Amino acid sequence: MSKPIESVARDIADHQAREAERVGRSAPGADFRLGRVSVVHTGTVEIEGAPGVLVRRLSTYTSPAVGDVIAVLVSSAGSWLALGRTANGA
């Protein structure tokens, strides 16, 4: 007995979503995250949860301060980049 077309379409969509997630987890690339600045250095910062990791900051992130919540990119090669401060939530 065959399945209704809606059920087949749902099965295909579910399979594609699972495959996309699997590939995304295993593919090299960058990971985006938020972090709170714990230490400020010249040209770099450290964030809570990653002590000792020097996160290079973009030249546009000119006034880093302890406590800033920042956007961070982490490459699959292990490089960290501070994109800058995020806006305060209301």
C-alpha positions, 0 to 999 in steps of 0.5 A, spaced: 500 500 500 502 506 498 503 512 502 499 519 501 503 524 498 503 529 504 506 523 508 512 522 503 513 529 502 514 530 510 518 524 510 523 527 505 523 534 508 525 530 515 530 526 512 533 533 508 533 536 515 537 531 518 542 530 513 543 538 513 544 538 520 549 532 520 553 535 514 553 542 518 556 538 524 562 535 520 563 540 515 569 545 516 567 552 517 566 557 522 562 557 529 558 563 531 557 564 538 556 570 543 561 571 549 562 576 555 569 579 555 573 577 561 580 580 560 582 586 555 589 586 552 592 590 546 588 588 540 585 582 543 580 580 549 579 573 553 572 571 554 569 567 560 569 560 559 575 560 554 581 563 559 587 564 556 584 564 549 586 570 545 581 572 541 583 577 536 578 583 535 576 587 529 579 594 528 572 596 528 571 594 535 575 600 538 573 600 546 573 593 548 571 593 556 570 587 561 563 585 561 562 586 554 557 581 550 561 580 543 559 576 537 565 571 536 567 567 530 571 560 531 574 557 525 575 550 524 582 551 524 582 554 531 582 561 530 578 566 534 575 573 532 571 578 536 566 581 531 564 587 536 559 588 542 552 586 541 546 591 542 543 591 549 537 588 550 531 591 552 
